[in-house]
């Protein structure tokens, strides 16, 4: 994630689109909740530009500790998968 994104932008970017063309919000909402609870990302409520329900912008928390933990998890997963 290069910049803050809403759940709609994330689902669209990841290709989770319903047959009617709308983003599949429920596909990643649980994962976003897990990442928020673990302190990896933060969510900030913002007013919708088009008069719809307010949105949440999700951002990665850029701290050395957080980034080191993410790197450790990625390396551990890569090691376990390659073993």
PDB file with SEQRES, HELIX, SHEET and CRYST1 records, atoms N, CA, C and O in Angstrom:
SEQRES   1 A   83  UNK UNK UNK UNK UNK UNK UNK UNK UNK UNK UNK UNK UNK          
SEQRES   2 A   83  UNK UNK UNK UNK UNK UNK UNK UNK UNK UNK UNK UNK UNK          
SEQRES   3 A   83  UNK UNK UNK UNK UNK UNK UNK UNK UNK UNK UNK UNK UNK          
SEQRES   4 A   83  UNK UNK UNK UNK UNK UNK UNK UNK UNK UNK UNK UNK UNK          
SEQRES   5 A   83  UNK UNK UNK UNK UNK UNK UNK UNK UNK UNK UNK UNK UNK          
SEQRES   6 A   83  UNK UNK UNK UNK UNK UNK UNK UNK UNK UNK UNK UNK UNK          
SEQRES   7 A   83  UNK UNK UNK UNK UNK                                          
HELIX    1 AA1 UNK A    7  UNK A   14  1                                   8    
HELIX    2 AA2 UNK A   25  UNK A   37  1                                  13    
HELIX    3 AA3 UNK A   64  UNK A   82  1                                  19    
SHEET    1 AA1 2 UNK A  41  UNK A  46  0                                        
SHEET    2 AA1 2 UNK A  55  UNK A  60 -1                                        
CRYST1    1.000    1.000    1.000  90.00  90.00  90.00 P 1           1          
ATOM      1  N   UNK A   1       0.848  -1.151   0.000  1.00  0.00           N  
ATOM      2  CA  UNK A   1       0.000   0.000   0.000  1.00  0.00           C  
ATOM      3  C   UNK A   1       0.904   1.227   0.000  1.00  0.00           C  
ATOM      4  O   UNK A   1       1.604   1.484   0.980  1.00  0.00           O  
ATOM      5  N   UNK A   2       0.893   1.975  -1.084  1.00  0.00           N  
ATOM      6  CA  UNK A   2       1.763   3.131  -1.220  1.00  0.00           C  
ATOM      7  C   UNK A   2       1.213   4.371  -0.530  1.00  0.00           C  
ATOM      8  O   UNK A   2       1.982   5.242  -0.123  1.00  0.00           O  
ATOM      9  N   UNK A   3      -0.091   4.464  -0.395  1.00  0.00           N  
ATOM     10  CA  UNK A   3      -0.719   5.597   0.279  1.00  0.00           C  
ATOM     11  C   UNK A   3      -2.004   5.116   0.933  1.00  0.00           C  
ATOM     12  O   UNK A   3      -2.439   3.986   0.713  1.00  0.00           O  
ATOM     13  N   UNK A   4      -2.613   5.987   1.744  1.00  0.00           N  
ATOM     14  CA  UNK A   4      -3.867   5.627   2.401  1.00  0.00           C  
ATOM     15  C   UNK A   4      -4.930   5.295   1.358  1.00  0.00           C  
ATOM     16  O   UNK A   4      -5.041   5.958   0.327  1.00  0.00           O  
ATOM     17  N   UNK A   5      -5.711   4.250   1.652  1.00  0.00           N  
ATOM     18  CA  UNK A   5      -6.754   3.827   0.730  1.00  0.00           C  
ATOM     19  C   UNK A   5      -8.000   3.433   1.502  1.00  0.00           C  
ATOM     20  O   UNK A   5      -7.926   2.989   2.647  1.00  0.00           O  
ATOM     21  N   UNK A   6      -9.144   3.602   0.858  1.00  0.00           N  
ATOM     22  CA  UNK A   6     -10.392   3.142   1.448  1.00  0.00           C  
ATOM     23  C   UNK A   6     -10.542   1.653   1.160  1.00  0.00           C  
ATOM     24  O   UNK A   6      -9.812   1.096   0.340  1.00  0.00           O  
ATOM     25  N   UNK A   7     -11.484   1.016   1.835  1.00  0.00           N  
ATOM     26  CA  UNK A   7     -11.719  -0.413   1.605  1.00  0.00           C  
ATOM     27  C   UNK A   7     -12.166  -0.656   0.156  1.00  0.00           C  
ATOM     28  O   UNK A   7     -11.821  -1.675  -0.442  1.00  0.00           O  
ATOM     29  N   UNK A   8     -12.927   0.276  -0.393  1.00  0.00           N  
ATOM     30  CA  UNK A   8     -13.342   0.154  -1.795  1.00  0.00           C  
ATOM     31  C   UNK A   8     -12.157   0.204  -2.747  1.00  0.00           C  
ATOM     32  O   UNK A   8     -12.089  -0.575  -3.698  1.00  0.00           O  
ATOM     33  N   UNK A   9     -11.224   1.115  -2.497  1.00  0.00           N  
ATOM     34  CA  UNK A   9     -10.028   1.218  -3.335  1.00  0.00           C  
ATOM     35  C   UNK A   9      -9.158  -0.026  -3.197  1.00  0.00           C  
ATOM     36  O   UNK A   9      -8.619  -0.526  -4.185  1.00  0.00           O  
ATOM     37  N   UNK A  10      -9.023  -0.526  -1.962  1.00  0.00           N  
ATOM     38  CA  UNK A  10      -8.218  -1.733  -1.743  1.00  0.00           C  
ATOM     39  C   UNK A  10      -8.820  -2.947  -2.450  1.00  0.00           C  
ATOM     40  O   UNK A  10      -8.110  -3.690  -3.128  1.00  0.00           O  
ATOM     41  N   UNK A  11     -10.129  -3.145  -2.290  1.00  0.00           N  
ATOM     42  CA  UNK A  11     -10.755  -4.315  -2.918  1.00  0.00           C  
ATOM     43  C   UNK A  11     -10.690  -4.227  -4.428  1.00  0.00           C  
ATOM     44  O   UNK A  11     -10.480  -5.237  -5.101  1.00  0.00           O  
ATOM     45  N   UNK A  12     -10.867  -3.031  -4.969  1.00  0.00           N  
ATOM     46  CA  UNK A  12     -10.775  -2.855  -6.426  1.00  0.00           C  
ATOM     47  C   UNK A  12      -9.354  -3.129  -6.906  1.00  0.00           C  
ATOM     48  O   UNK A  12      -9.153  -3.835  -7.895  1.00  0.00           O  
ATOM     49  N   UNK A  13      -8.367  -2.570  -6.203  1.00  0.00           N  
ATOM     50  CA  UNK A  13      -6.960  -2.755  -6.574  1.00  0.00           C  
ATOM     51  C   UNK A  13      -6.548  -4.224  -6.507  1.00  0.00           C  
ATOM     52  O   UNK A  13      -5.739  -4.686  -7.311  1.00  0.00           O  
ATOM     53  N   UNK A  14      -7.114  -4.955  -5.540  1.00  0.00           N  
ATOM     54  CA  UNK A  14      -6.787  -6.374  -5.379  1.00  0.00           C  
ATOM     55  C   UNK A  14      -7.628  -7.279  -6.277  1.00  0.00           C  
ATOM     56  O   UNK A  14      -7.397  -8.487  -6.329  1.00  0.00           O  
ATOM     57  N   UNK A  15      -8.598  -6.703  -6.982  1.00  0.00           N  
ATOM     58  CA  UNK A  15      -9.393  -7.476  -7.932  1.00  0.00           C  
ATOM     59  C   UNK A  15     -10.621  -8.152  -7.357  1.00  0.00           C  
ATOM     60  O   UNK A  15     -11.189  -9.039  -7.994  1.00  0.00           O  
ATOM     61  N   UNK A  16     -11.044  -7.751  -6.167  1.00  0.00           N  
ATOM     62  CA  UNK A  16     -12.239  -8.347  -5.560  1.00  0.00           C  
ATOM     63  C   UNK A  16     -13.474  -7.554  -5.980  1.00  0.00           C  
ATOM     64  O   UNK A  16     -13.981  -6.728  -5.222  1.00  0.00           O  
ATOM     65  N   UNK A  17     -13.942  -7.810  -7.177  1.00  0.00           N  
ATOM     66  CA  UNK A  17     -15.085  -7.104  -7.735  1.00  0.00           C  
ATOM     67  C   UNK A  17     -16.243  -8.078  -7.918  1.00  0.00           C  
ATOM     68  O   UNK A  17     -16.074  -9.171  -8.459  1.00  0.00           O  
ATOM     69  N   UNK A  18     -17.432  -7.660  -7.456  1.00  0.00           N  
ATOM     70  CA  UNK A  18     -18.628  -8.481  -7.613  1.00  0.00           C  
ATOM     71  C   UNK A  18     -19.077  -8.453  -9.075  1.00  0.00           C  
ATOM     72  O   UNK A  18     -18.671  -7.567  -9.827  1.00  0.00           O  
ATOM     73  N   UNK A  19     -19.913  -9.414  -9.485  1.00  0.00           N  
ATOM     74  CA  UNK A  19     -20.406  -9.428 -10.868  1.00  0.00           C  
ATOM     75  C   UNK A  19     -21.107  -8.134 -11.291  1.00  0.00           C  
ATOM     76  O   UNK A  19     -21.104  -7.788 -12.472  1.00  0.00           O  
ATOM     77  N   UNK A  20     -21.708  -7.416 -10.332  1.00  0.00           N  
ATOM     78  CA  UNK A  20     -22.383  -6.162 -10.683  1.00  0.00           C  
ATOM     79  C   UNK A  20     -21.422  -4.973 -10.776  1.00  0.00           C  
ATOM     80  O   UNK A  20     -21.850  -3.847 -11.025  1.00  0.00           O  
ATOM     81  N   UNK A  21     -20.111  -5.226 -10.574  1.00  0.00           N  
ATOM     82  CA  UNK A  21     -19.100  -4.189 -10.731  1.00  0.00           C  
ATOM     83  C   UNK A  21     -18.747  -3.437  -9.469  1.00  0.00           C  
ATOM     84  O   UNK A  21     -17.896  -2.548  -9.506  1.00  0.00           O  
ATOM     85  N   UNK A  22     -19.376  -3.767  -8.344  1.00  0.00           N  
ATOM     86  CA  UNK A  22     -19.053  -3.095  -7.089  1.00  0.00           C  
ATOM     87  C   UNK A  22     -17.963  -3.860  -6.347  1.00  0.00           C  
ATOM     88  O   UNK A  22     -17.829  -5.073  -6.508  1.00  0.00           O  
ATOM     89  N   UNK A  23     -17.177  -3.141  -5.526  1.00  0.00           N  
ATOM     90  CA  UNK A  23     -16.122  -3.818  -4.761  1.00  0.00           C  
ATOM     91  C   UNK A  23     -16.701  -4.807  -3.756  1.00  0.00           C  
ATOM     92  O   UNK A  23     -17.769  -4.569  -3.191  1.00  0.00           O  
ATOM     93  N   UNK A  24     -16.003  -5.908  -3.535  1.00  0.00           N  
ATOM     94  CA  UNK A  24     -16.421  -6.909  -2.562  1.00  0.00           C  
ATOM     95  C   UNK A  24     -15.874  -6.578  -1.192  1.00  0.00           C  
ATOM     96  O   UNK A  24     -14.907  -7.184  -0.732  1.00  0.00           O  
ATOM     97  N   UNK A  25     -16.505  -5.601  -0.535  1.00  0.00           N  
ATOM     98  CA  UNK A  25     -16.016  -5.091   0.751  1.00  0.00           C  
ATOM     99  C   UNK A  25     -15.801  -6.180   1.787  1.00  0.00           C  
ATOM    100  O   UNK A  25     -14.790  -6.182   2.489  1.00  0.00           O  
ATOM    101  N   UNK A  26     -16.741  -7.099   1.885  1.00  0.00           N  
ATOM    102  CA  UNK A  26     -16.674  -8.114   2.939  1.00  0.00           C  
ATOM    103  C   UNK A  26     -15.526  -9.097   2.758  1.00  0.00           C  
ATOM    104  O   UNK A  26     -15.210  -9.844   3.684  1.00  0.00           O  
ATOM    105  N   UNK A  27     -14.896  -9.115   1.592  1.00  0.00           N  
ATOM    106  CA  UNK A  27     -13.801 -10.052   1.329  1.00  0.00           C  
ATOM    107  C   UNK A  27     -12.581  -9.741   2.189  1.00  0.00           C  
ATOM    108  O   UNK A  27     -11.923 -10.659   2.678  1.00  0.00           O  
ATOM    109  N   UNK A  28     -12.268  -8.460   2.380  1.00  0.00           N  
ATOM    110  CA  UNK A  28     -11.052  -8.117   3.126  1.00  0.00           C  
ATOM    111  C   UNK A  28     -11.318  -7.391   4.441  1.00  0.00           C  
ATOM    112  O   UNK A  28     -10.370  -7.082   5.164  1.00  0.00           O  
ATOM    113  N   UNK A  29     -12.567  -7.111   4.769  1.00  0.00           N  
ATOM    114  CA  UNK A  29     -12.840  -6.341   5.984  1.00  0.00           C  
ATOM    115  C   UNK A  29     -12.346  -7.067   7.242  1.00  0.00           C  
ATOM    116  O   UNK A  29     -11.831  -6.426   8.158  1.00  0.00           O  
ATOM    117  N   UNK A  30     -12.494  -8.376   7.294  1.00  0.00           N  
ATOM    118  CA  UNK A  30     -12.008  -9.147   8.454  1.00  0.00           C  
ATOM    119  C   UNK A  30     -10.484  -9.045   8.572  1.00  0.00           C  
ATOM    120  O   UNK A  30      -9.953  -8.871   9.668  1.00  0.00           O  
ATOM    121  N   UNK A  31      -9.792  -9.155   7.444  1.00  0.00           N  
ATOM    122  CA  UNK A  31      -8.331  -9.041   7.462  1.00  0.00           C  
ATOM    123  C   UNK A  31      -7.887  -7.644   7.899  1.00  0.00           C  
ATOM    124  O   UNK A  31      -6.911  -7.507   8.637  1.00  0.00           O  
ATOM    125  N   UNK A  32      -8.600  -6.606   7.445  1.00  0.00           N  
ATOM    126  CA  UNK A  32      -8.265  -5.250   7.858  1.00  0.00           C  
ATOM    127  C   UNK A  32      -8.460  -5.084   9.363  1.00  0.00           C  
ATOM    128  O   UNK A  32      -7.656  -4.426  10.024  1.00  0.00           O  
ATOM    129  N   UNK A  33      -9.519  -5.674   9.903  1.00  0.00           N  
ATOM    130  CA  UNK A  33      -9.746  -5.620  11.351  1.00  0.00           C  
ATOM    131  C   UNK A  33      -8.606  -6.289  12.115  1.00  0.00           C  
ATOM    132  O   UNK A  33      -8.156  -5.776  13.139  1.00  0.00           O  
ATOM    133  N   UNK A  34      -8.145  -7.426  11.620  1.00  0.00           N  
ATOM    134  CA  UNK A  34      -7.030  -8.137  12.262  1.00  0.00           C  
ATOM    135  C   UNK A  34      -5.764  -7.279  12.223  1.00  0.00           C  
ATOM    136  O   UNK A  34      -5.050  -7.180  13.222  1.00  0.00           O  
ATOM    137  N   UNK A  35      -5.484  -6.660  11.077  1.00  0.00           N  
ATOM    138  CA  UNK A  35      -4.303  -5.807  10.947  1.00  0.00           C  
ATOM    139  C   UNK A  35      -4.399  -4.577  11.854  1.00  0.00           C  
ATOM    140  O   UNK A  35      -3.389  -4.132  12.400  1.00  0.00           O  
ATOM    141  N   UNK A  36      -5.606  -4.026  12.019  1.00  0.00           N  
ATOM    142  CA  UNK A  36      -5.786  -2.892  12.932  1.00  0.00           C  
ATOM    143  C   UNK A  36      -5.544  -3.315  14.373  1.00  0.00           C  
ATOM    144  O   UNK A  36      -4.869  -2.608  15.122  1.00  0.00           O  
ATOM    145  N   UNK A  37      -6.084  -4.455  14.766  1.00  0.00           N  
ATOM    146  CA  UNK A  37      -5.920  -4.927  16.141  1.00  0.00           C  
ATOM    147  C   UNK A  37      -4.466  -5.258  16.457  1.00  0.00           C  
ATOM    148  O   UNK A  37      -4.026  -5.103  17.597  1.00  0.00           O  
ATOM    149  N   UNK A  38      -3.715  -5.714  15.449  1.00  0.00           N  
ATOM    150  CA  UNK A  38      -2.310  -6.063  15.669  1.00  0.00           C  
ATOM    151  C   UNK A  38      -1.389  -4.848  15.597  1.00  0.00           C  
ATOM    152  O   UNK A  38      -0.189  -4.963  15.843  1.00  0.00           O  
ATOM    153  N   UNK A  39      -1.947  -3.679  15.259  1.00  0.00           N  
ATOM    154  CA  UNK A  39      -1.143  -2.459  15.202  1.00  0.00           C  
ATOM    155  C   UNK A  39      -0.368  -2.271  13.920  1.00  0.00           C  
ATOM    156  O   UNK A  39       0.526  -1.427  13.863  1.00  0.00           O  
ATOM    157  N   UNK A  40      -0.683  -3.032  12.893  1.00  0.00           N  
ATOM    158  CA  UNK A  40       0.028  -2.912  11.610  1.00  0.00           C  
ATOM    159  C   UNK A  40      -0.497  -1.746  10.774  1.00  0.00           C  
ATOM    160  O   UNK A  40       0.268  -1.080  10.077  1.00  0.00           O  
ATOM    161  N   UNK A  41      -1.813  -1.504  10.849  1.00  0.00           N  
ATOM    162  CA  UNK A  41      -2.418  -0.421  10.086  1.00  0.00           C  
ATOM    163  C   UNK A  41      -3.312   0.395  11.015  1.00  0.00           C  
ATOM    164  O   UNK A  41      -3.650  -0.035  12.118  1.00  0.00           O  
ATOM    165  N   UNK A  42      -3.682   1.576  10.543  1.00  0.00           N  
ATOM    166  CA  UNK A  42      -4.638   2.389  11.272  1.00  0.00           C  
ATOM    167  C   UNK A  42      -5.724   2.843  10.306  1.00  0.00           C  
ATOM    168  O   UNK A  42      -5.500   2.956   9.101  1.00  0.00           O  
ATOM    169  N   UNK A  43      -6.892   3.097  10.855  1.00  0.00           N  
ATOM    170  CA  UNK A  43      -8.008   3.565  10.051  1.00  0.00           C  
ATOM    171  C   UNK A  43      -8.471   4.917  10.539  1.00  0.00           C  
ATOM    172  O   UNK A  43      -8.543   5.159  11.744  1.00  0.00           O  
ATOM    173  N   UNK A  44      -8.790   5.812   9.597  1.00  0.00           N  
ATOM    174  CA  UNK A  44      -9.247   7.152   9.939  1.00  0.00           C  
ATOM    175  C   UNK A  44     -10.518   7.443   9.141  1.00  0.00           C  
ATOM    176  O   UNK A  44     -10.521   7.340   7.914  1.00  0.00           O  
ATOM    177  N   UNK A  45     -11.600   7.808   9.841  1.00  0.00           N  
ATOM    178  CA  UNK A  45     -12.868   8.129   9.186  1.00  0.00           C  
ATOM    179  C   UNK A  45     -12.737   9.444   8.421  1.00  0.00           C  
ATOM    180  O   UNK A  45     -12.190  10.423   8.930  1.00  0.00           O  
ATOM    181  N   UNK A  46     -13.251   9.448   7.183  1.00  0.00           N  
ATOM    182  CA  UNK A  46     -13.253  10.651   6.349  1.00  0.00           C  
ATOM    183  C   UNK A  46     -14.633  10.818   5.720  1.00  0.00           C  
ATOM    184  O   UNK A  46     -15.346   9.842   5.488  1.00  0.00           O  
ATOM    185  N   UNK A  47     -14.991  12.053   5.451  1.00  0.00           N  
ATOM    186  CA  UNK A  47     -16.269  12.344   4.801  1.00  0.00           C  
ATOM    187  C   UNK A  47     -16.231  11.840   3.361  1.00  0.00           C  
ATOM    188  O   UNK A  47     -15.226  11.990   2.666  1.00  0.00           O  
ATOM    189  N   UNK A  48     -17.322  11.251   2.930  1.00  0.00           N  
ATOM    190  CA  UNK A  48     -17.433  10.770   1.557  1.00  0.00           C  
ATOM    191  C   UNK A  48     -17.570  11.961   0.609  1.00  0.00           C  
ATOM    192  O   UNK A  48     -18.256  12.935   0.917  1.00  0.00           O  
ATOM    193  N   UNK A  49     -16.919  11.873  -0.529  1.00  0.00           N  
ATOM    194  CA  UNK A  49     -16.966  12.953  -1.515  1.00  0.00           C  
ATOM    195  C   UNK A  49     -18.288  12.974  -2.276  1.00  0.00           C  
ATOM    196  O   UNK A  49     -18.712  14.023  -2.760  1.00  0.00           O  
ATOM    197  N   UNK A  50     -18.937  11.819  -2.381  1.00  0.00           N  
ATOM    198  CA  UNK A  50     -20.141  11.737  -3.206  1.00  0.00           C  
ATOM    199  C   UNK A  50     -21.428  11.618  -2.386  1.00  0.00           C  
ATOM    200  O   UNK A  50     -22.455  11.184  -2.907  1.00  0.00           O  
ATOM    201  N   UNK A  51     -21.378  11.997  -1.124  1.00  0.00           N  
ATOM    202  CA  UNK A  51     -22.577  11.998  -0.300  1.00  0.00           C  
ATOM    203  C   UNK A  51     -22.987  10.651   0.260  1.00  0.00           C  
ATOM    204  O   UNK A  51     -24.022  10.547   0.918  1.00  0.00           O  
ATOM    205  N   UNK A  52     -22.213   9.639   0.016  1.00  0.00           N  
ATOM    206  CA  UNK A  52     -22.506   8.306   0.565  1.00  0.00           C  
ATOM    207  C   UNK A  52     -22.035   8.224   2.010  1.00  0.00           C  
ATOM    208  O   UNK A  52     -21.630   9.219   2.611  1.00  0.00           O  
ATOM    209  N   UNK A  53     -22.100   7.019   2.545  1.00  0.00           N  
ATOM    210  CA  UNK A  53     -21.634   6.753   3.911  1.00  0.00           C  
ATOM    211  C   UNK A  53     -20.161   7.161   4.039  1.00  0.00           C  
ATOM    212  O   UNK A  53     -19.380   6.976   3.106  1.00  0.00           O  
ATOM    213  N   UNK A  54     -19.789   7.716   5.198  1.00  0.00           N  
ATOM    214  CA  UNK A  54     -18.389   8.087   5.430  1.00  0.00           C  
ATOM    215  C   UNK A  54     -17.491   6.874   5.225  1.00  0.00           C  
ATOM    216  O   UNK A  54     -17.893   5.736   5.470  1.00  0.00           O  
ATOM    217  N   UNK A  55     -16.274   7.135   4.775  1.00  0.00           N  
ATOM    218  CA  UNK A  55     -15.314   6.069   4.480  1.00  0.00           C  
ATOM    219  C   UNK A  55     -14.234   6.020   5.549  1.00  0.00           C  
ATOM    220  O   UNK A  55     -14.074   6.957   6.332  1.00  0.00           O  
ATOM    221  N   UNK A  56     -13.504   4.930   5.572  1.00  0.00           N  
ATOM    222  CA  UNK A  56     -12.328   4.804   6.421  1.00  0.00           C  
ATOM    223  C   UNK A  56     -11.111   4.691   5.522  1.00  0.00           C  
ATOM    224  O   UNK A  56     -11.064   3.841   4.632  1.00  0.00           O  
ATOM    225  N   UNK A  57     -10.119   5.556   5.756  1.00  0.00           N  
ATOM    226  CA  UNK A  57      -8.847   5.467   5.041  1.00  0.00           C  
ATOM    227  C   UNK A  57      -7.909   4.612   5.871  1.00  0.00           C  
ATOM    228  O   UNK A  57      -7.688   4.888   7.050  1.00  0.00           O  
ATOM    229  N   UNK A  58      -7.357   3.574   5.257  1.00  0.00           N  
ATOM    230  CA  UNK A  58      -6.428   2.678   5.944  1.00  0.00           C  
ATOM    231  C   UNK A  58      -5.005   3.008   5.531  1.00  0.00           C  
ATOM    232  O   UNK A  58      -4.719   3.220   4.353  1.00  0.00           O  
ATOM    233  N   UNK A  59      -4.117   3.047   6.516  1.00  0.00           N  
ATOM    234  CA  UNK A  59      -2.706   3.349   6.276  1.00  0.00           C  
ATOM    235  C   UNK A  59      -1.832   2.398   7.074  1.00  0.00           C  
ATOM    236  O   UNK A  59      -2.191   1.982   8.176  1.00  0.00           O  
ATOM    237  N   UNK A  60      -0.682   2.058   6.509  1.00  0.00           N  
ATOM    238  CA  UNK A  60       0.314   1.280   7.246  1.00  0.00           C  
ATOM    239  C   UNK A  60       0.950   2.192   8.293  1.00  0.00           C  
ATOM    240  O   UNK A  60       1.238   3.355   8.011  1.00  0.00           O  
ATOM    241  N   UNK A  61       1.167   1.675   9.486  1.00  0.00           N  
ATOM    242  CA  UNK A  61       1.841   2.438  10.531  1.00  0.00           C  
ATOM    243  C   UNK A  61       3.347   2.280  10.308  1.00  0.00           C  
ATOM    244  O   UNK A  61       3.917   1.207  10.502  1.00  0.00           O  
ATOM    245  N   UNK A  62       3.970   3.386   9.895  1.00  0.00           N  
ATOM    246  CA  UNK A  62       5.386   3.343   9.564  1.00  0.00           C  
ATOM    247  C   UNK A  62       6.236   3.650  10.789  1.00  0.00           C  
ATOM    248  O   UNK A  62       6.631   4.793  11.019  1.00  0.00           O  
ATOM    249  N   UNK A  63       6.508   2.614  11.567  1.00  0.00           N  
ATOM    250  CA  UNK A  63       7.443   2.725  12.679  1.00  0.00           C  
ATOM    251  C   UNK A  63       8.491   1.637  12.454  1.00  0.00           C  
ATOM    252  O   UNK A  63       8.216   0.618  11.822  1.00  0.00           O  
ATOM    253  N   UNK A  64       9.661   1.859  12.965  1.00  0.00           N  
ATOM    254  CA  UNK A  64      10.743   0.873  12.800  1.00  0.00           C  
ATOM    255  C   UNK A  64      10.315  -0.475  13.370  1.00  0.00           C  
ATOM    256  O   UNK A  64      10.520  -1.510  12.737  1.00  0.00           O  
ATOM    257  N   UNK A  65       9.725  -0.466  14.558  1.00  0.00           N  
ATOM    258  CA  UNK A  65       9.292  -1.716  15.189  1.00  0.00           C  
ATOM    259  C   UNK A  65       8.260  -2.446  14.325  1.00  0.00           C  
ATOM    260  O   UNK A  65       8.359  -3.656  14.121  1.00  0.00           O  
ATOM    261  N   UNK A  66       7.283  -1.716  13.827  1.00  0.00           N  
ATOM    262  CA  UNK A  66       6.248  -2.324  12.999  1.00  0.00           C  
ATOM    263  C   UNK A  66       6.833  -2.896  11.715  1.00  0.00           C  
ATOM    264  O   UNK A  66       6.520  -4.025  11.337  1.00  0.00           O  
ATOM    265  N   UNK A  67       7.679  -2.125  11.044  1.00  0.00           N  
ATOM    266  CA  UNK A  67       8.268  -2.583   9.788  1.00  0.00           C  
ATOM    267  C   UNK A  67       9.192  -3.793  10.010  1.00  0.00           C  
ATOM    268  O   UNK A  67       9.231  -4.700   9.178  1.00  0.00           O  
ATOM    269  N   UNK A  68       9.927  -3.809  11.120  1.00  0.00           N  
ATOM    270  CA  UNK A  68      10.772  -4.970  11.438  1.00  0.00           C  
ATOM    271  C   UNK A  68       9.928  -6.212  11.688  1.00  0.00           C  
ATOM    272  O   UNK A  68      10.280  -7.305  11.244  1.00  0.00           O  
ATOM    273  N   UNK A  69       8.811  -6.047  12.398  1.00  0.00           N  
ATOM    274  CA  UNK A  69       7.922  -7.185  12.649  1.00  0.00           C  
ATOM    275  C   UNK A  69       7.312  -7.720  11.357  1.00  0.00           C  
ATOM    276  O   UNK A  69       7.198  -8.932  11.177  1.00  0.00           O  
ATOM    277  N   UNK A  70       6.920  -6.820  10.460  1.00  0.00           N  
ATOM    278  CA  UNK A  70       6.376  -7.247   9.163  1.00  0.00           C  
ATOM    279  C   UNK A  70       7.444  -8.010   8.386  1.00  0.00           C  
ATOM    280  O   UNK A  70       7.162  -9.057   7.804  1.00  0.00           O  
ATOM    281  N   UNK A  71       8.669  -7.486   8.377  1.00  0.00           N  
ATOM    282  CA  UNK A  71       9.773  -8.145   7.668  1.00  0.00           C  
ATOM    283  C   UNK A  71      10.043  -9.533   8.253  1.00  0.00           C  
ATOM    284  O   UNK A  71      10.251 -10.490   7.507  1.00  0.00           O  
ATOM    285  N   UNK A  72      10.041  -9.645   9.574  1.00  0.00           N  
ATOM    286  CA  UNK A  72      10.265 -10.946  10.223  1.00  0.00           C  
ATOM    287  C   UNK A  72       9.182 -11.949   9.816  1.00  0.00           C  
ATOM    288  O   UNK A  72       9.477 -13.108   9.523  1.00  0.00           O  
ATOM    289  N   UNK A  73       7.923 -11.489   9.803  1.00  0.00           N  
ATOM    290  CA  UNK A  73       6.818 -12.375   9.421  1.00  0.00           C  
ATOM    291  C   UNK A  73       6.945 -12.833   7.973  1.00  0.00           C  
ATOM    292  O   UNK A  73       6.716 -14.002   7.664  1.00  0.00           O  
ATOM    293  N   UNK A  74       7.308 -11.915   7.090  1.00  0.00           N  
ATOM    294  CA  UNK A  74       7.468 -12.264   5.675  1.00  0.00           C  
ATOM    295  C   UNK A  74       8.603 -13.264   5.502  1.00  0.00           C  
ATOM    296  O   UNK A  74       8.461 -14.256   4.788  1.00  0.00           O  
ATOM    297  N   UNK A  75       9.720 -13.002   6.153  1.00  0.00           N  
ATOM    298  CA  UNK A  75      10.865 -13.913   6.043  1.00  0.00           C  
ATOM    299  C   UNK A  75      10.557 -15.276   6.642  1.00  0.00           C  
ATOM    300  O   UNK A  75      10.972 -16.299   6.096  1.00  0.00           O  
ATOM    301  N   UNK A  76       9.834 -15.304   7.757  1.00  0.00           N  
ATOM    302  CA  UNK A  76       9.453 -16.556   8.389  1.00  0.00           C  
ATOM    303  C   UNK A  76       8.528 -17.349   7.458  1.00  0.00           C  
ATOM    304  O   UNK A  76       8.712 -18.552   7.275  1.00  0.00           O  
ATOM    305  N   UNK A  77       7.541 -16.677   6.876  1.00  0.00           N  
ATOM    306  CA  UNK A  77       6.625 -17.361   5.947  1.00  0.00           C  
ATOM    307  C   UNK A  77       7.391 -17.899   4.744  1.00  0.00           C  
ATOM    308  O   UNK A  77       7.145 -19.019   4.296  1.00  0.00           O  
ATOM    309  N   UNK A  78       8.316 -17.102   4.224  1.00  0.00           N  
ATOM    310  CA  UNK A  78       9.101 -17.535   3.063  1.00  0.00           C  
ATOM    311  C   UNK A  78       9.951 -18.748   3.426  1.00  0.00           C  
ATOM    312  O   UNK A  78      10.064 -19.685   2.635  1.00  0.00           O  
ATOM    313  N   UNK A  79      10.548 -18.738   4.616  1.00  0.00           N  
ATOM    314  CA  UNK A  79      11.378 -19.846   5.068  1.00  0.00           C  
ATOM    315  C   UNK A  79      10.532 -21.110   5.242  1.00  0.00           C  
ATOM    316  O   UNK A  79      10.920 -22.189   4.794  1.00  0.00           O  
ATOM    317  N   UNK A  80       9.393 -20.971   5.884  1.00  0.00           N  
ATOM    318  CA  UNK A  80       8.525 -22.128   6.134  1.00  0.00           C  
ATOM    319  C   UNK A  80       7.996 -22.697   4.821  1.00  0.00           C  
ATOM    320  O   UNK A  80       7.926 -23.916   4.666  1.00  0.00           O  
ATOM    321  N   UNK A  81       7.627 -21.848   3.885  1.00  0.00           N  
ATOM    322  CA  UNK A  81       7.103 -22.303   2.590  1.00  0.00           C  
ATOM    323  C   UNK A  81       8.188 -23.007   1.792  1.00  0.00           C  
ATOM    324  O   UNK A  81       7.905 -23.991   1.108  1.00  0.00           O  
ATOM    325  N   UNK A  82       9.435 -22.521   1.865  1.00  0.00           N  
ATOM    326  CA  UNK A  82      10.523 -23.081   1.070  1.00  0.00           C  
ATOM    327  C   UNK A  82      11.168 -24.311   1.688  1.00  0.00           C  
ATOM    328  O   UNK A  82      11.970 -24.974   1.030  1.00  0.00           O  
ATOM    329  N   UNK A  83      10.841 -24.636   2.939  1.00  0.00           N  
ATOM    330  CA  UNK A  83      11.462 -25.777   3.600  1.00  0.00           C  
ATOM    331  C   UNK A  83      10.868 -27.074   3.099  1.00  0.00           C  
ATOM    332  O   UNK A  83      11.268 -28.150   3.544  1.00  0.00           O  
TER     333      UNK A  83                                                      
END                                                                             
